[in-house]
């Protein structure tokens, strides 16, 4: 069984554009789809995206750090979908759970984009009410440019076929352009996508400095907090749950040994953006602990996974919600302005709507 993500097979020809073509005759921004961002589960800083699955409205958590988009088991049950097991992909969560289950969707609609007969993996963990129906992740987004305007509660998809660097259509007094990396990005031609492998990656990694120490951090809209691996906290900062200043934040999976705790670092910096008194949640390293075969993982809903695609630090919505982001996946650049920048007006050039899909 070869599970296909949102970036595969039918969706490739319907949702996804080709590789960017930057030439002398390059064109303006072309808006492909626009969606209203919904308040996140529990009223926290996270956001959700409205989608339609088999003609039934659903809400998916937006997670730029999610490797593969998924549907929750409870949502699959409510939609009367037949869940199968044995995909060649395993997804892992922070509690150590693993999933190789998948379903086939008759239709999946995002804005004005629609795919048919789409196979989607099931979110790891118990089939409980999480406050959302699934996770919208990087496998869908990585072949578009994606704008995240948290102040206006908007998410826009743009064609990557535009002049390089000509992406900011709203006025802003401060702009940061942050190069990012994606480990072994997938350049498979559309419609010719092979089986998933651990080499695929759509996580956005940027260099950050935390109290003088430099890390490659993942941009993670799926996390309410910025986080750090417990092993990294202890190895680099000699920091544990029992250290002075550590704030207990409960345990993971009801296990008293798996303690979460908070710590305030003096400064977090990335590409000229400074966050003073950065609150970071230190999480136990449990990825893959309940997976009987954790050697065949690819993608994740979390900050790091045990096949090496993960990150030691993630920047969560506690920081990101104060920013206006344009993710140029083709350029491997993250354009950042303050979230409260005024809407496009005056001399700003509004994006051109693309032809109907």
Secondary structure, 3 states (H helix, E strand, C coil): CCCCCCCCHHHHHHCCCCCCCCCCCCCCCEEEEEEEEEECHHHCCCEEEEEEECCEEEEEEECCCCCCCEECHHHHHHCCCCCEECCCCEEECCCCCEECEEEEEEEEEECCEEEEEEEEEECCCCCCCCCCCEEECHHHHCCCEEEEECCCCEEEEECCCCCCCCCCCCCCCCCEEEECECCCCCCCCCCCCCCCCCCCCCCCEEEEEECCEEEEEEECCCCCCEEEEHHHHHHHHCCCCCCCCCEEEEECCCCCCCEEEEEEEEEEEECCEEEEEEEEEEECCCCCCCCCCCCCECCCCCCCCCCCCCCCEEECHHHHCCEEEEEECCCCEEEEEECCCCCCCCCCCCCEECCCC
